[in-house]
Amino acid sequence: MRTTEEQAKLLALCKLKGVSWYLLAREAQRPDGVDRLWRGETLEVSEDATNATAVIRASQADLDGHMKAAQADVARAADGGARLVTVLDDGYPPTLRLIYNLPPFLFIRGQIAEADLRSVAVVGTRQASDMGLRRARNMAALLAERSVTVVSGLARGIDTAAHTAALEAGGRTIAVVGTGILRCYPAENRALAERITERGAVVSQFWPDAPGATYTFPRRNVTMSGIAQGTVVIEASSTSGAKMQARIALEHGKKVFLIRSLTEAQPWAEKYVATRGAIMVDQVEDVIKVLADPDRIHEADARRHQLALDFG
């Protein structure tokens, strides 16, 4: 696929070490944002902005080379069946635009649809119990039967159970992965990833060949929270990535649903319900009834866009 000049510039800036990708995503959405960034200028006043302007101004001679490297990455992803979507594009998920730490670009295999605005992440531990797996399958299947897209992270355990159950129920599912789009982790889920591309999408916010790393999976959780309207946690310890996603989702202003058995077993979950605004749920209707209509999401995105114009 061909990239526009704006897309290529944005990706080139993402190649610079020491520049916050979240800052680039926020600034790029402002009027003339990419051209301003290209000159080493930002409207945001923050430590990230100060660092970015210094790095970009010091790297002017390298930007053309980074642009060519980024275009090669896009071509390589396209050869693997993936397409690029950036914050500059209409196809970028509106739900994801509403968070402050959004990724500047995504590589996508499959399709993200309007129906995916009604989406819920179903997450939990990789070392799930048999009961946890049953609960994940039940929650995901019931959500899918009610035309809610199931979002998860393609990991072993709860994630795999949720994706599989959504597909078996005839629903849509989105896998937000912690590697480049041309990789699959864990390897045994490669066939599942292919099935997901047929009834949903596999989404990566990293360069196409990027391996998983200690920092990629937490970033994946941020994006998973952003794409979904809310997060259901099935089974998770106090050190689990699923607990981290629950915290992030609350920071995003998203809904967090903790099933009753989790709140009874884990002090952190009980505390999140008592003091942080998480919702304890007994059945899928407890989740469905608080989901927003897609029109409200589009309205919120329109307000965000207008604010960007007002202050750009």
N, C-alpha and C positions, 0 to 999 in steps of 0.2 A: 504494500500500500504506500501511497505517496503522503508525505507529511506537508502541511502548510509551513510557511516560513515562521509563523508564530509558534506552532507546535515544536518545530525543530529548535528554535531558540530556547523555549522553555525546557526541553529535554537537555540541551547543552548546558544550561545553567544547573540542572540537576546533577551533572557530571562533576561539578566543582566540590571538592572536599571542604567541609567546614561550613557549608551553607545549609540552613534548615529547609528541608523540602516543604514543611508545613507553611513556612513563611512564603516560599515561592508560590505555593498554591493560593494563599490569601491575596498576595499582591497581584498575581497574574489575572485575577478576576476583576480588578479595578480597570477603569478606562485607561487605555494605553499602558497597562501594567507591565506587559512583557518588554516593550521597548524601553520603559523606564528602568526595569531591572537590568536589561542588557547594558545600559549605561552606568550601572552601579548606583542606582537611586531607588529609594523606597519612600512610601508615604507613612508606613507604620513606624512608630517610634518604640523601639524595644531593643533588648540586647541582641536578639536574633537578627534584627534589621541592621544594627551597627556592624555585627560580624559579617553579614552577607555583603554589605556595600564594600567593606574593606577587601574581602576576598575577590569579589567580581572585578573591582577596579584594578586589582593586582594581577588579574588573570585575563585581561583583554586579548593578549596575543594568543591565548590558548583556545578561545571560544570557537573559532571556526573549526579547529580540529575536533573539539568535543561535539560539535554539531554533526560532523560527518560520522563520528563514532555512534552517536545516537540514532542517526538515520539507518546505519547498518544494523543496529539492534532492532529497530522497527521492521526492517526487511526480514531479519532472521525470525522474528516472532510471526510475521505473516506466513513465512514458509512452513511454520509449525501450526498454522490454522488459527492464529490469534490476531486480534486487531487492537489498535491503540485508541484509547479515549482519554482526553485530557480535560482539565477544568475549563478549558476554552471552548469545549464542544457541547452541543445540545444533548448528546447522548450520555453525558456524565450523570450518574444517579442523583436526582434532586435531594433525596434523603441525606446523601453524603455531603452535599454542599452546605448543609445546615450545621455542621460541626466545625470547630475552629482548627482542629488538627487533621485536616483532610489531605489525602495524597494528591500530588499534582498530576499524576497520570495513572492509568490502569491499563493492563493488558487483559483482554477478555477472550475466552473461547466459549462459544455458544451465544446466547442472546439474553440481555437484560430487557424486560418488558414492562409496560405500564402496570401490569398486574402485580409486579414485584414491589410496588409501593406499599402494598399490604403484606409486610414481611416481618417475621419474627426469627431471631437467632435462637437456636436450641443448642446449648453447650454443656460441657461437663468434663470430667476427668478422663484421661486415656486409660487409667486402670479402673475401669468401671466394674461394679458388681453386676451379677445377673439381674438383680432387681432394678438397678439403675439403667441397664440396657433396655429392659422391658418398659420402663417408664419413659425413656427417651423415644423408643419406637412408638409407643402409644400417643405421646404428645405430638410428635411430628406427623403421624398419620392423621390424627384428628384435625390438626391445623391444615394439612393439605386438603382434606375432604371439605373444609370450609373455605377453600380458595385463598388460603394464606400461604405465601411462599416461605419455605423453611430455609434459613441461612445457617451455615455452620462452617467448620474449618478444615474438613477432610482428614482430621486426625483419627488415630485409632480410638476405639471406645465409643463414647457418647456421640461424637461427631459422625462417625461411620454409621451408627445405628439410626441417627436422625435423617441423614441423607437417604439412606436405603429405604427407610419406611415412607418418606415423602414420595419417592419414586414409585414404590409399590402401590401407594394409594392413588397414583395417577396425578400427583401434584407437581408443582415447580419447586426447585431447590437451587440455591446458589452456594458454591464453595469458595470461600475467601482463603487463599492459601498463603503460607509463609515462605514460599520459595518463588523463583522465577516461573513464568507460565510454561516454559519448556521442560520443567522438571516436575516430578511427582513425589511427594513425601506424605506418608510412607509409600514405598514402591508397590506394596500389595494393593493399594487403592487406585492403581492406574486404570483398571477396568471400570471402577466406580466413577472416576473422573470423566471417562468417556461417556458413560451413561448420563451424567449430569449435564454435559454439553448439549445433549439432545432434548432435555426438558428443563433448561435453565442456563446456568453459566458457571464457569470456573474463572475466578478473578484474582489477579496478582497486581500488587503495587510496586513490584521490584523489576529490575532489569531481567530480560527473558531467561538468561542462563544462571541467575543468582542462586546459590545454594542456601539452604536454611542456616540460620545463625542465631546466636542468643538474642539478638536485637530484632530479628525479623518477625518472630512469632508474637511478641508483644505489640509490634506495629500492626500486624495482621488483626489482632483483637480490637485495636482502635478502629480499623476500617470496618470490621464485621459489625461492631456496635453502630457505626455511622450509617451503614447501608440499611440496617434493619430498624423498624420502629421501636422494637424492644428486644430484650434478651430474657430467655427462660433458662435458668440454671437448674440442671437435674441433679447432679451429684458432684461435689467439689470440696476439697479440703481448703484450709486457710492459706495454703501456699499455691493453690491451683491457678492456672491461667484463666479458668472460668470465673474464679472470684475476682481476678483483676479486671476481666471484662465487665462484670457487674458494677465494679467501682467506676470504670470508665463510662459506662452507659449512663450512670446517674450523673456524672459530670457533664455529659452531653445533653442532659435533660430528657433522656429516653426513659421508657418504662423498663423496670427490672422486675421480673417475676421469679420468685423462689418457691419451689414446690414444698408442700408442708413437711414431707419427710426430711428434706434438707434443713429446714429451719429447726426441726426437732433434734437433728443429729449434729449440727454445726453451730457453735456459738456465734461465729461471724455472721452467719445467715440470719440468725435470730436478731442480732444487733442491727443488721441492715434493714430489717422490717420495722424494728422498734424505733430507730432513730434516724434512718437515712432515706426513708421514702420508698423502699422496695415493697413489693406487693406479694403477700403469701397467697398461693393459689392451690386449689384443690382439684380443679377441673379445667378443661380447655376453654369453657365459656368465660371463666374469670380473666382469661387473656383476650379473647375475641372482643369482649364488650368495651374494652378501653382503647382499641386500635382506632386511629384517625382515618377518616375518609381520604382517599388520594387527592381530592380537590383541596383539602386543607394543607396538604404538603406542598402542592403547587403554589398556593397562596403565600405560604411562608417563604418559599423560594423566591417568589416575585418580590416580596418585601425585602428580602436580603439583597436582591439585585438592585432594587431602587436605592437602598442605603449605600451600596457600593458606588452608584452613580452620583448620589448626593455628596459623598465625601471623597470622591475620586478626583 
